[in-house]
Each structure stands twice: as C-alpha cells, then as structure tokens.
C-alpha cells in the first residue's frame, strides 16, 4: 500500500540524515539527532501498525479468494454430476455446499 511505502521512504530518509549528522559532531547536530530519534520512533510505530493492518486485510482477502475458488470448483463438480446422472450429488452441491460457502463470502 502507498501509505506503507511512504512511511518506509520517510524512515530511510531520516536514517540517512541521522548517519550524516553523526559524522559531524556539534551541538546543533545533536539537537537534530534527538529530533530524528523521536521521529524515527514514531514512524516505526506507525509502520508496525500499518504492517499489521495490511497483513490482516491480506488474510481476509486471501480467505475470500480461496472460498470463491472452492465455489467455482463445486459448481463444475455439480455440472459434471448432472451430466453423469448423479442428481443426488448435484443437489447436495447446488443446494447445500455452494450456498453455504456463498454466505461465508
């Protein structure tokens, strides 16, 4: 996601600035180093929260996608069962398993 990319880019930028300021040792730089440390802590906390949110959303999406694939497979199986004259199996799929999975999606 773009918000996560932006936070990562901001962290990288601050870490580069942090390393550059460490090379020059004076009082003004120390103040900026302290500010950078606080900003980095906040950004890393935000990054962790965004990572968690992204993983949760991805997990939900993957679950829905898997159920949709399963529904498609069951629909094909029901069609084949009808063609073979296995009407009981087709009925179980069309009126039992498939609607049950569709409710979950």
ABEGO torsion letter per residue (X at the ends): XAAAAAAAAAAAAAAAAAAAAAABBBAAAAAAAAAAAAAAAAAAAAAAAAAAAAAAAAAAAAAAAAAAAAAAAAAAAAAAAAAAGBAAAAAAAAABAAAAAAAAX
